[in-house]
Amino acid sequence: MAGRIEDYALIGDMQTAALVCRDGTVDWLCLPRFDSHAIFAGLLGTEEHGFWRLGPAHAADSQPPTAARRSYRGDSLVLESEWDTPRGTVRVTDFMPPREGAPQLIRIVEGVTGRVPMRSALRMRFSYGRVVPWVHRHEGRTVAVAGPDSVWFDTEAETYGKSLTTYADFTVAPGDRIAFTISWQPSHNEPPPLPEPEASLEATEDFWREWVEHCTYHGPYREAVVRSLITLKALTYAPTGGIVAAPTTSLPEDIGGVRNWDYRYTWLRDAAITLSSLLRTGYREEARAWREWLLRAVAGDPENLQIMYGIAGERELGEAELDWLPGYEASAPVRVGNGAAHQLQLDVYGEVTEALHLAHMTGLARNDYASLLQLKLIRYLEDHWQEPDEGIWEVRGPRRHFVHSKVMAWVAVDRTIKLIESGDADGPLERWKELRDDIHRDVCEKGYDKERNTFTQSYGSQELDASLLLIPQMGFLPPDDKRVIGTIEAIQRELSTPDGFILRYPTEGKDEGVDGLPGDEGAFLACSFWMADDLAMIGRVDEARKLFEKLLALRNDLGLLAEEWDPRLQRQVGNFPQAFSHVPLIDTALRLTASGAYGG
């Protein structure tokens, strides 16, 4: 059985990522890309679907021991786990070197004290656990082949096969270092070069140390901010600059339920807000790469803008269910692909335009096509902003006139007006000023409940929605506007969990709710960070700080966050780690630091 979501660590090479559990098991790894088929899919099934466990030997009828300590080595993505056993202490270092050739996952076992018996158990299953590869020896190396894929396993330890699994049993004493490496290669190619684990470890540490040195944030929450930045960097697909929302699929928002989605793609919304955080913390090169990715993905067809694309800009992300996988803690179905790719979500135009605006304001070198794209997006919105859509939460129920979507349409027009006024673009300035006023008036008249003094989720509805917290952050209304304060207080009353975190919107249990799905979900962590931001903006800074620090306490021991927090089960839920949780963490830290609202 897979561990709790927060039991996992992330390692990666900025092209794919692995999840390593506290007991030393790699339960998730897709090769060679984030969105490739998994060779270890035990996270969504059982050990029969692929895993790699490396840790102290244990009896076959007992649970593998969990590490007594684990941490990242400094500001890096190099994971160290230590076990204290009756026979001594052992350390395992796990990492994936930034890729120059074949993708590699390297694990180095080091004896610390005593003599500790160890075991490596490697069960590769291709195509998300469905295909058993042909495993054989080739010139002293172990290779697993299935169709177009091959994975090469290299170690100095003696290995043997049993029950379609490759084992190594060995003992380490102080000073012993034994390395294990898997490398992926197209099966028709020559074998990948022999790995150099120690040199790769040094190069990996150097890469992360040099990257972190560019961070311009030095406030009181630096540890949390830097770890979040490293996580966002790890979720960036280096060859193209695309940013995945998470490296996993189908980790449930509702344990045992159907709210299981594939997040291994680039959402324009998630990537745009990630871009803004990177820009504000000194990472302009990543921002430039994402802008270039955006221009390639959208190409000459902004009228057919998708809400998400593949990490190289692919448009077809057809959704399918993998019925041979039982799902994480029986949360089925397991899905790959994402049918929401072709939804209409008008807010995306605002997020993209806001990101381009911020890039322009922070001095990123001008790109004429970026300005042209921005103008084309507004021309599309002129004709379509009054349409209902699926909204920020990608509802699978009927389209509605979501207030957040209209607000972000206003943002898109507002930021484009500013671009024209700066002299860096030409457009019908007066006409678009009228458009901006029309959208603003429409939202305030149709999306606001005067009796309750709150904006609502959609025109004519009674429901609230945490995305309304972005109204002051986007500049749609000032923080001291009574309608803003009323909305914040209404969301606190109606969408707060008992421990003070924020739900996205009301759900209906077994019945279908506004999102067209049965079941409930946890508190959406991004929304809780937005609440902390809003509280700071309206002067309730102590309350904002306390909420922020409660959110920081939800991180796992390595500083990682999933998408949501289940207040009933007191655990993280949803895909992991989640960019949409780490970005607002950074943003809130920046806001609180600027306000001086922190303790100590």
Secondary structure per residue as TSV (DSSP state, phi and psi in degrees):
chain	resnum	aa	ss	phi	psi
A	1	M	-	360.0	134.8
A	2	A	-	-63.7	157.6
A	3	G	-	-76.1	173.6
A	4	R	-	-61.6	152.8
A	5	I	G	-57.1	-40.4
A	6	E	G	-74.5	-4.7
A	7	D	G	-79.0	-4.6
A	8	Y	-	-99.0	148.9
A	9	A	E	-109.6	153.0
A	10	L	E	-104.1	130.9
A	11	I	E	-129.2	153.9
A	12	G	E	-171.6	169.9
A	13	D	-	-123.4	17.7
A	14	M	S	67.9	23.1
A	15	Q	S	-138.2	-25.6
A	16	T	-	-156.4	-180.0
A	17	A	E	-152.4	154.7
A	18	A	E	-122.9	151.3
A	19	L	E	-111.3	126.9
A	20	V	E	-116.0	124.3
A	21	C	-	-82.6	167.2
A	22	R	T	-60.4	-24.3
A	23	D	T	-90.0	9.5
A	24	G	S	85.7	15.5
A	25	T	E	-99.0	127.5
A	26	V	E	-86.6	110.5
A	27	D	E	-103.3	-5.6
A	28	W	E	-150.6	126.0
A	29	L	E	-162.3	123.9
A	30	C	E	-107.0	135.5
A	31	L	S	-133.8	138.9
A	32	P	S	-95.0	-2.7
A	33	R	S	-122.1	166.9
A	34	F	T	-50.6	-41.6
A	35	D	T	-97.6	10.9
A	36	S	S	-73.9	170.3
A	37	H	-	-65.5	145.4
A	38	A	E	-78.7	141.0
A	39	I	E	-97.4	-20.6
A	40	F	E	-121.2	109.0
A	41	A	-	-121.2	20.3
A	42	G	G	-58.6	-24.1
A	43	L	G	-58.0	-32.5
A	44	L	G	-108.6	12.2
A	45	G	S	-156.8	-121.9
A	46	T	-	-130.9	-178.1
A	47	E	G	-60.7	-23.6
A	48	E	G	-63.1	-17.4
A	49	H	G	-98.6	10.3
A	50	G	-	108.5	131.9
A	51	F	E	-164.6	167.5
A	52	W	E	-141.9	108.3
A	53	R	E	-104.2	132.8
A	54	L	E	-137.7	113.8
A	55	G	E	-177.0	-174.7
A	56	P	E	-57.1	140.6
A	57	A	-	-62.3	147.2
A	58	H	-	-146.5	162.3
A	59	A	-	-64.1	145.7
A	60	A	T	-61.3	-28.4
A	61	D	T	-95.5	13.5
A	62	S	S	-121.2	161.3
A	63	Q	-	-72.9	142.3
A	64	P	-	-62.7	141.6
A	65	P	-	-68.6	148.3
A	66	T	-	-95.2	153.4
A	67	A	-	-64.9	139.8
A	68	A	S	-74.1	-30.0
A	69	R	E	-145.2	147.2
A	70	R	E	-154.7	152.2
A	71	S	E	-166.5	161.5
A	72	Y	E	-80.9	145.4
A	73	R	S	-76.9	103.1
A	74	G	S	59.7	-149.5
A	75	D	S	-88.5	72.2
A	76	S	S	-143.9	-177.3
A	77	L	S	-112.2	28.2
A	78	V	-	-95.9	117.4
A	79	L	E	-96.1	132.1
A	80	E	E	-117.8	128.8
A	81	S	E	-125.1	135.6
A	82	E	E	-124.1	135.9
A	83	W	E	-113.4	134.1
A	84	D	E	-101.4	119.4
A	85	T	E	-120.3	166.5
A	86	P	T	-58.3	-20.4
A	87	R	T	-102.9	-2.1
A	88	G	E	144.4	-172.8
A	89	T	E	-116.5	140.1
A	90	V	E	-135.0	148.5
A	91	R	E	-122.5	138.4
A	92	V	E	-120.3	128.3
A	93	T	E	-108.9	121.6
A	94	D	E	-115.8	135.6
A	95	F	E	-164.1	164.2
A	96	M	-	-126.4	111.9
A	97	P	-	-66.4	139.9
A	98	P	-	-48.7	132.5
A	99	R	-	-77.4	129.7
A	100	E	S	-117.8	-28.3
A	101	G	S	-135.6	-119.0
A	102	A	S	-70.2	140.4
A	103	P	-	-65.7	138.3
A	104	Q	E	-133.0	145.3
A	105	L	E	-118.3	118.7
A	106	I	E	-114.6	135.5
A	107	R	E	-130.7	122.1
A	108	I	E	-114.7	121.5
A	109	V	E	-95.4	132.2
A	110	E	E	-132.0	127.0
A	111	G	E	-75.3	134.9
A	112	V	E	-108.4	-55.0
A	113	T	E	-140.0	155.7
A	114	G	E	65.5	-162.5
A	115	R	-	-126.1	112.5
A	116	V	E	-111.0	118.6
A	117	P	E	-67.8	134.7
A	118	M	E	-126.9	159.5
A	119	R	E	-142.9	135.2
A	120	S	E	-108.1	128.1
A	121	A	E	-125.1	113.4
A	122	L	E	-117.9	114.9
A	123	R	E	-123.6	101.5
A	124	M	-	-90.0	130.0
A	125	R	-	-133.6	117.3
A	126	F	H	-84.2	167.1
A	127	S	H	55.1	55.3
A	128	Y	H	56.5	43.5
A	129	G	H	84.6	3.8
A	130	R	T	-91.8	-28.5
A	131	V	B	-112.7	125.7
A	132	V	-	-85.9	120.3
A	133	P	-	-78.1	164.4
A	134	W	E	-83.8	113.9
A	135	V	E	-105.6	125.8
A	136	H	E	-151.8	173.4
A	137	R	E	-97.0	141.3
A	138	H	E	-140.8	108.6
A	139	E	T	51.3	46.5
A	140	G	T	82.7	0.0
A	141	R	E	-112.9	153.1
A	142	T	E	-95.6	131.3
A	143	V	E	-132.8	138.8
A	144	A	E	-113.5	128.0
A	145	V	E	-126.7	135.0
A	146	A	E	-151.3	112.8
A	147	G	T	57.3	-124.7
A	148	P	T	-80.1	-5.7
A	149	D	E	-110.8	145.8
A	150	S	E	-139.5	143.6
A	151	V	E	-125.7	126.2
A	152	W	E	-103.8	133.0
A	153	F	E	-116.0	120.7
A	154	D	E	-124.7	132.6
A	155	T	E	-163.0	154.5
A	156	E	S	-81.0	-17.1
A	157	A	S	-70.5	150.8
A	158	E	-	-76.0	133.4
A	159	T	E	-117.9	160.4
A	160	Y	E	-152.2	157.9
A	161	G	E	-105.4	141.3
A	162	K	E	-159.2	131.4
A	163	S	T	53.5	44.6
A	164	L	T	58.5	32.5
A	165	T	E	-135.4	142.9
A	166	T	E	-98.8	122.4
A	167	Y	E	-113.6	155.6
A	168	A	E	-141.8	124.2
A	169	D	E	-113.0	129.1
A	170	F	E	-158.2	168.7
A	171	T	E	-126.6	139.0
A	172	V	E	-118.5	140.7
A	173	A	-	-117.1	169.2
A	174	P	B	-52.6	130.8
A	175	G	T	92.2	-16.8
A	176	D	-	-70.8	139.1
A	177	R	E	-136.7	119.5
A	178	I	E	-126.0	125.3
A	179	A	E	-104.3	147.4
A	180	F	E	-130.7	134.4
A	181	T	E	-138.3	136.0
A	182	I	E	-113.5	139.9
A	183	S	E	-131.2	134.2
A	184	W	E	-93.4	145.8
A	185	Q	E	-154.6	141.3
A	186	P	E	-53.4	136.2
A	187	S	T	-66.0	-19.2
A	188	H	T	-89.1	-4.3
A	189	N	S	-88.1	168.6
A	190	E	-	-65.4	158.1
A	191	P	-	-57.1	146.6
A	192	P	-	-67.3	157.8
A	193	P	-	-59.8	153.6
A	194	L	-	-60.3	136.1
A	195	P	-	-69.6	157.4
A	196	E	-	-124.9	80.4
A	197	P	H	-57.0	-44.7
A	198	E	H	-68.7	-42.1
A	199	A	H	-65.9	-37.5
A	200	S	H	-66.6	-37.0
A	201	L	H	-62.2	-46.5
A	202	E	H	-61.8	-43.3
A	203	A	H	-65.5	-37.1
A	204	T	H	-67.1	-44.6
A	205	E	H	-61.9	-42.4
A	206	D	H	-61.1	-42.1
A	207	F	H	-59.0	-49.9
A	208	W	H	-70.0	-37.8
A	209	R	H	-61.5	-44.9
A	210	E	H	-67.7	-36.2
A	211	W	H	-67.4	-44.6
A	212	V	H	-64.8	-27.9
A	213	E	T	-60.6	-19.5
A	214	H	T	-80.0	-10.3
A	215	C	-	-66.4	129.7
A	216	T	-	-96.8	-1.6
A	217	Y	-	-89.4	126.8
A	218	H	-	-133.2	31.6
A	219	G	S	-84.5	-170.9
A	220	P	T	-69.8	-17.4
A	221	Y	T	-104.8	29.3
A	222	R	H	-58.3	-41.6
A	223	E	H	-58.6	-46.9
A	224	A	H	-67.6	-39.3
A	225	V	H	-67.1	-46.4
A	226	V	H	-63.7	-42.2
A	227	R	H	-63.7	-38.0
A	228	S	H	-66.6	-40.3
A	229	L	H	-63.3	-42.8
A	230	I	H	-60.6	-40.7
A	231	T	H	-63.2	-43.4
A	232	L	H	-64.0	-40.0
A	233	K	H	-61.7	-41.0
A	234	A	H	-64.6	-25.1
A	235	L	T	-89.4	4.9
A	236	T	E	-93.8	129.2
A	237	Y	E	-83.6	102.8
A	238	A	T	-55.8	-39.9
A	239	P	T	-62.0	-27.6
A	240	T	T	-120.6	-19.6
A	241	G	T	88.7	-2.0
A	242	G	E	-66.7	149.4
A	243	I	E	-122.7	120.4
A	244	V	-	-79.6	151.0
A	245	A	S	-70.2	-33.2
A	246	A	-	-165.2	159.6
A	247	P	S	-88.7	8.1
A	248	T	-	-123.8	165.9
A	249	T	B	-126.0	145.7
A	250	S	-	66.6	17.6
A	251	L	-	-71.5	124.5
A	252	P	-	-75.6	144.5
A	253	E	S	-79.7	-19.1
A	254	D	S	-138.1	105.5
A	255	I	T	-55.1	124.6
A	256	G	T	86.3	-2.3
A	257	G	S	-101.3	-166.6
A	258	V	S	-105.9	2.6
A	259	R	-	-84.7	71.0
A	260	N	-	-128.6	117.6
A	261	W	-	-132.2	157.9
A	262	D	B	-92.0	117.3
A	263	Y	-	-108.5	16.7
A	264	R	-	-87.6	38.5
A	265	Y	S	-132.0	175.4
A	266	T	E	-102.8	103.1
A	267	W	E	-78.5	130.9
A	268	L	H	-58.8	-39.0
A	269	R	H	-63.6	-52.3
A	270	D	H	-62.7	-43.4
A	271	A	H	-67.0	-36.0
A	272	A	H	-66.5	-42.0
A	273	I	H	-73.0	-29.4
A	274	T	H	-63.7	-42.6
A	275	L	H	-56.6	-42.8
A	276	S	H	-64.7	-40.0
A	277	S	H	-66.7	-40.3
A	278	L	H	-63.9	-42.4
A	279	L	H	-62.5	-39.9
A	280	R	H	-79.0	-4.8
A	281	T	T	-119.6	15.4
A	282	G	T	101.1	5.3
A	283	Y	-	-103.8	75.2
A	284	R	H	-75.5	-32.0
A	285	E	H	-63.8	-41.4
A	286	E	H	-63.7	-38.0
A	287	A	H	-64.6	-43.3
A	288	R	H	-61.6	-43.2
A	289	A	H	-63.8	-39.6
A	290	W	H	-67.1	-39.9
A	291	R	H	-60.7	-41.0
A	292	E	H	-65.4	-39.6
A	293	W	H	-59.7	-45.1
A	294	L	H	-58.6	-46.0
A	295	L	H	-64.6	-36.5
A	296	R	H	-70.1	-42.4
A	297	A	H	-65.6	-44.8
A	298	V	H	-74.8	-32.0
A	299	A	T	53.3	-137.0
A	300	G	T	-98.2	23.1
A	301	D	-	-130.2	55.8
A	302	P	G	-66.7	-18.6
A	303	E	G	-65.1	-24.8
A	304	N	G	-108.4	38.2
A	305	L	-	-57.2	128.5
A	306	Q	-	-93.3	157.8
A	307	I	S	-78.0	-21.3
A	308	M	E	-150.3	158.6
A	309	Y	E	-140.7	167.7
A	310	G	-	-68.2	166.7
A	311	I	T	-68.4	-15.6
A	312	A	T	-105.2	7.8
A	313	G	-	100.0	10.4
A	314	E	-	-62.7	144.9
A	315	R	-	-98.8	-29.1
A	316	E	-	-91.7	113.0
A	317	L	-	-126.9	46.1
A	318	G	-	-49.8	136.5
A	319	E	-	-91.2	135.2
A	320	A	E	-140.9	160.8
A	321	E	E	-112.0	135.1
A	322	L	-	-98.4	92.5
A	323	D	T	-75.4	-8.8
A	324	W	T	-84.0	-9.5
A	325	L	-	-100.2	125.9
A	326	P	-	-73.5	-14.5
A	327	G	-	92.9	157.5
A	328	Y	G	-63.4	119.9
A	329	E	G	47.0	46.3
A	330	A	G	61.4	29.6
A	331	S	-	-92.9	98.9
A	332	A	-	-117.7	154.8
A	333	P	-	-85.5	161.4
A	334	V	-	-88.4	124.9
A	335	R	E	-114.1	144.7
A	336	V	E	-126.5	148.8
A	337	G	S	78.7	172.8
A	338	N	-	-149.2	112.6
A	339	G	G	-69.9	-8.7
A	340	A	G	-77.4	-4.8
A	341	A	G	-57.1	-30.4
A	342	H	G	-105.4	16.6
A	343	Q	-	-69.8	158.9
A	344	L	-	-93.8	115.5
A	345	Q	-	-130.6	97.0
A	346	L	T	-66.0	-22.8
A	347	D	H	-64.4	-25.1
A	348	V	H	-58.9	-34.8
A	349	Y	H	-61.8	-37.2
A	350	G	H	-69.4	-43.6
A	351	E	H	-63.7	-43.0
A	352	V	H	-64.6	-44.3
A	353	T	H	-64.9	-39.3
A	354	E	H	-62.6	-40.0
A	355	A	H	-65.5	-43.8
A	356	L	H	-64.5	-37.5
A	357	H	H	-64.0	-45.3
A	358	L	H	-64.2	-40.1
A	359	A	H	-59.5	-41.5
A	360	H	H	-65.7	-43.3
A	361	M	H	-70.1	-26.6
A	362	T	T	-93.3	9.1
A	363	G	T	87.5	15.1
A	364	L	-	-63.5	135.7
A	365	A	-	-50.4	135.3
A	366	R	-	-62.0	142.1
A	367	N	-	-127.9	115.4
A	368	D	H	-62.4	-35.5
A	369	Y	H	-70.1	-31.5
A	370	A	H	-61.0	-42.8
A	371	S	H	-65.5	-40.2
A	372	L	H	-63.7	-41.2
A	373	L	H	-60.5	-43.4
A	374	Q	H	-59.3	-42.8
A	375	L	H	-65.0	-39.1
A	376	K	H	-66.6	-37.0
A	377	L	H	-62.5	-39.2
A	378	I	H	-69.9	-36.9
A	379	R	H	-62.6	-36.1
A	380	Y	H	-66.1	-44.8
A	381	L	H	-63.3	-33.5
A	382	E	H	-51.1	-38.5
A	383	D	H	-93.7	-12.9
A	384	H	H	-127.4	-4.8
A	385	W	T	-64.8	-22.2
A	386	Q	T	-84.3	0.3
A	387	E	S	-82.8	151.1
A	388	P	-	-72.5	157.9
A	389	D	B	-146.5	-177.1
A	390	E	-	-87.5	-14.7
A	391	G	T	77.0	176.9
A	392	I	T	-59.3	-30.3
A	393	W	T	-93.7	6.6
A	394	E	T	57.1	49.8
A	395	V	-	-60.7	147.1
A	396	R	S	-107.9	17.9
A	397	G	S	-100.2	-162.9
A	398	P	-	-63.4	149.9
A	399	R	-	-66.4	150.3
A	400	R	B	-139.1	168.3
A	401	H	-	-88.5	80.5
A	402	F	B	-70.9	132.3
A	403	V	H	-62.8	-42.8
A	404	H	H	-59.7	-38.9
A	405	S	H	-61.6	-42.7
A	406	K	H	-67.0	-39.7
A	407	V	H	-60.9	-42.4
A	408	M	H	-73.1	-26.6
A	409	A	H	-64.1	-40.4
A	410	W	H	-60.8	-42.4
A	411	V	H	-59.3	-44.2
A	412	A	H	-59.1	-44.8
A	413	V	H	-68.5	-43.1
A	414	D	H	-59.3	-47.0
A	415	R	H	-68.9	-30.4
A	416	T	H	-72.6	-36.5
A	417	I	H	-58.9	-43.1
A	418	K	H	-63.0	-37.2
A	419	L	H	-63.0	-43.2
A	420	I	H	-66.8	-42.5
A	421	E	H	-65.2	-25.8
A	422	S	T	-75.8	-10.2
A	423	G	T	88.6	7.4
A	424	D	S	-98.7	6.0
A	425	A	-	-159.5	159.7
A	426	D	-	-117.3	138.4
A	427	G	-	-170.7	171.9
A	428	P	-	-73.7	81.3
A	429	L	H	-57.0	-50.9
A	430	E	H	-65.4	-39.5
A	431	R	H	-63.4	-40.6
A	432	W	H	-77.1	-25.3
A	433	K	H	-65.9	-38.7
A	434	E	H	-65.2	-40.0
A	435	L	H	-61.7	-44.2
A	436	R	H	-58.8	-44.2
A	437	D	H	-65.2	-38.4
A	438	D	H	-63.4	-44.3
A	439	I	H	-64.7	-43.9
A	440	H	H	-60.2	-46.1
A	441	R	H	-63.6	-42.0
A	442	D	H	-60.6	-45.5
A	443	V	H	-63.6	-46.1
A	444	C	H	-68.2	-28.1
A	445	E	H	-84.9	-39.2
A	446	K	H	-105.0	-17.8
A	447	G	S	-108.4	9.9
A	448	Y	E	-120.6	130.2
A	449	D	E	-97.8	104.9
A	450	K	T	-64.8	-38.0
A	451	E	T	-66.0	-38.0
A	452	R	T	-94.9	-6.0
A	453	N	T	53.9	54.5
A	454	T	E	-154.1	146.6
A	455	F	E	-72.4	156.5
A	456	T	-	-118.4	170.3
A	457	Q	S	-61.4	-42.9
A	458	S	B	-146.5	165.8
A	459	Y	T	-58.6	127.5
A	460	G	T	81.4	-0.6
A	461	S	-	-93.2	166.9
A	462	Q	-	-102.4	-17.7
A	463	E	-	-68.9	152.3
A	464	L	-	-99.7	168.3
A	465	D	-	-152.4	130.5
A	466	A	G	-65.7	-19.2
A	467	S	G	-64.0	-17.5
A	468	L	G	-64.9	-18.8
A	469	L	G	-64.2	-16.5
A	470	L	H	-82.3	-7.0
A	471	I	H	-56.0	-50.9
A	472	P	H	-73.5	-31.6
A	473	Q	H	-66.5	-28.5
A	474	M	T	-89.5	-3.7
A	475	G	T	81.0	12.7
A	476	F	S	-66.1	-40.4
A	477	L	S	-139.1	152.8
A	478	P	-	-71.8	153.8
A	479	P	T	-59.3	-29.4
A	480	D	T	-86.4	4.0
A	481	D	-	-66.6	134.0
A	482	K	H	-60.9	-28.6
A	483	R	H	-70.9	-34.2
A	484	V	H	-67.3	-49.7
A	485	I	H	-61.8	-41.1
A	486	G	H	-61.8	-39.2
A	487	T	H	-67.0	-44.0
A	488	I	H	-58.6	-46.1
A	489	E	H	-69.6	-34.3
A	490	A	H	-66.8	-40.9
A	491	I	H	-65.9	-38.8
A	492	Q	H	-59.4	-40.4
A	493	R	H	-72.0	-44.2
A	494	E	H	-102.0	-20.4
A	495	L	S	-118.8	10.0
A	496	S	B	-87.0	143.0
A	497	T	-	-81.8	167.9
A	498	P	T	-57.3	-27.8
A	499	D	T	-93.5	10.8
A	500	G	S	91.4	8.3
A	501	F	-	-91.8	167.7
A	502	I	B	-113.0	129.8
A	503	L	-	-81.2	155.6
A	504	R	S	-67.5	-47.2
A	505	Y	S	-167.2	167.9
A	506	P	-	-68.1	141.9
A	507	T	-	-118.6	168.4
A	508	E	-	-119.5	25.8
A	509	G	T	62.5	-123.8
A	510	K	T	-72.4	-19.6
A	511	D	S	-88.6	156.4
A	512	E	-	-71.0	132.7
A	513	G	-	-101.7	-159.7
A	514	V	T	-61.0	-25.6
A	515	D	T	-87.3	1.7
A	516	G	S	78.2	14.1
A	517	L	-	-127.7	146.8
A	518	P	-	-81.5	165.0
A	519	G	S	94.5	164.5
A	520	D	-	-108.2	-178.3
A	521	E	-	-147.8	172.7
A	522	G	-	-83.0	-174.6
A	523	A	E	-72.3	128.9
A	524	F	E	-80.3	116.9
A	525	L	H	-63.7	-36.9
A	526	A	H	-57.8	-40.2
A	527	C	H	-65.1	-35.2
A	528	S	H	-69.2	-37.1
A	529	F	H	-65.1	-39.1
A	530	W	H	-60.5	-38.9
A	531	M	H	-62.5	-43.4
A	532	A	H	-59.3	-41.5
A	533	D	H	-59.3	-48.0
A	534	D	H	-64.4	-41.2
A	535	L	H	-60.7	-39.8
A	536	A	H	-65.3	-38.8
A	537	M	H	-67.2	-29.9
A	538	I	T	-96.2	12.6
A	539	G	T	93.0	0.7
A	540	R	-	-93.2	61.9
A	541	V	H	-72.1	-34.5
A	542	D	H	-64.3	-42.4
A	543	E	H	-64.2	-39.0
A	544	A	H	-62.2	-45.6
A	545	R	H	-63.6	-42.8
A	546	K	H	-63.0	-41.8
A	547	L	H	-64.3	-43.9
A	548	F	H	-59.4	-44.4
A	549	E	H	-72.0	-28.4
A	550	K	H	-65.2	-38.0
A	551	L	H	-67.2	-41.0
A	552	L	H	-60.1	-34.0
A	553	A	T	-69.4	-15.6
A	554	L	T	-78.7	-17.9
A	555	R	S	-59.8	152.3
A	556	N	-	-74.8	-178.7
A	557	D	T	-63.5	-13.2
A	558	L	T	-104.5	6.0
A	559	G	S	84.5	20.9
A	560	L	-	-106.0	147.6
A	561	L	-	-127.4	139.6
A	562	A	-	-83.7	-164.9
A	563	E	S	-77.2	-37.4
A	564	E	E	-139.5	168.8
A	565	W	E	-123.9	123.7
A	566	D	E	-88.1	109.4
A	567	P	T	-71.4	-21.5
A	568	R	T	-76.8	-46.0
A	569	L	T	-90.0	-10.1
A	570	Q	T	55.2	53.5
A	571	R	E	-154.5	161.5
A	572	Q	E	-76.6	145.5
A	573	V	E	-140.1	161.3
A	574	G	S	93.1	173.7
A	575	N	S	-61.6	152.3
A	576	F	S	-149.1	141.1
A	577	P	S	-72.0	156.2
A	578	Q	-	-110.8	120.0
A	579	A	H	-57.8	-37.9
A	580	F	H	-71.2	-8.3
A	581	S	H	-96.3	-38.4
A	582	H	H	-76.4	-30.0
A	583	V	H	-63.7	-52.7
A	584	P	H	-66.2	-24.4
A	585	L	H	-58.9	-46.7
A	586	I	H	-62.6	-46.2
A	587	D	H	-61.7	-42.7
A	588	T	H	-68.0	-39.1
A	589	A	H	-59.4	-42.1
A	590	L	H	-63.8	-42.8
A	591	R	H	-66.6	-45.6
A	592	L	H	-66.7	-36.2
A	593	T	H	-64.1	-43.1
A	594	A	H	-64.1	-30.6
A	595	S	H	-87.3	-10.0
A	596	G	T	75.2	15.7
A	597	A	-	-90.9	69.8
A	598	Y	-	-146.0	155.3
A	599	G	-	-87.2	160.6
A	600	G	-	84.4	360.0
